[in-house]
């Protein structure tokens, strides 16, 4: 394989492009001074380099990314240079396998393997053969000096990486013998952290007896319909409408009008909202998975933790992600009392503001939450695997009464 070397001051992970290209001589000078620079190993005919290394000797860090012909990451590594040593610790390795040419890099179904290594020889392997939706195989392993260290190369002496060489041979041997008598490691199986053990659908079923997070007993009543939401782009945004960086989540849904529901429950003090929902199908949800953004890693979550969107105004919104920018601008104008036309408010409902973008009909429905901070988004799937609903809890999941 012919490899052409190029250099730059840095590498943009989001756009897969180098910034501020460098000549080889300028890169050599930065290497000698310990300043950061990127090494690009290009294969003729491919837009994205096959391998990119970001080198920063002064910071004691080398980062490596490998890409396939579609420009998707297939490997990532973090290597550390100790201050009093001339060796690199292979601190963290991640390998992805994409089931097909059309599979997105961030697809939760992509199989992957994560290896973490400490300088004392302790190591951990996490293997997800079915991606984040499936269970993972976990093993603690002891790693030899030769396996965890590599020599610091001189300028221009980086080796090429062929796809089959992304994970070291000793890791591949552990994976090949996992669960067999020949295996040297003890493996345990961990359930997917992407799924919730809760059934959020019960909040929308009348008669469910539960206790609020504040220990008040309550009973769910008939959900309150809140009209429909038009999503012509087929991407449902779920985010705080005050967020100017774009929607936190953009979930693929069928284009069109979708009903909005508000789960409500009676307490001794009256009726309160427990959750809001976009209904995408009539079949009951048999599983609930947390919405993820590209780069979210469920392996890093501890018990009871979940990814979600942040809000400083105790509010969220369902909207068409394709029109998020103009819809959010109209929302800001409305709450700042500038008389923006097209808004309707609902007193006594969690859905306190809603509108449509005039040209496309794309909608936004803002809803009130019980607190600031992070709020997970739960996606319900039917027995056939179809997405049938997207739910956000208003103030945490109530505890269900024992049956």
Secondary structure, 3 states (H helix, E strand, C coil): CCCEEEEEEEEECCCCEEEEEECHHHHHHHHHHCCCEEEEEECCCCCCCCEEEEEECCCCEEEEEEECCCCCEEEEEEEEECCCCCEEEEEEEEEEECCCCCCCCCCCCCEEEEEEECCCCEEEEEEECCCCCCCEEEEEEECCHHHHEEECCCCCCCCCCCHHHCCCHHHHHHHHCCCCCCCCCCEEEECCCCECCCCHHHHHCCCCEEECCCCCEEEECCCEEEEEEEECCCEEEEECCCCCCCCCEEEECCCEEEEEEEEEEEECCEEEEEEEEEECCCCCCCEEEECCCCCCCHHHCCCCCCCCEEECCCEEEEEEHHHHHHHHHHHHHHHCCCCCCCCEECCCCCEEEEEECCCCCCEEEEEECCCCEEECCEEEECCCCCEEEEEEECCCCCEECCC
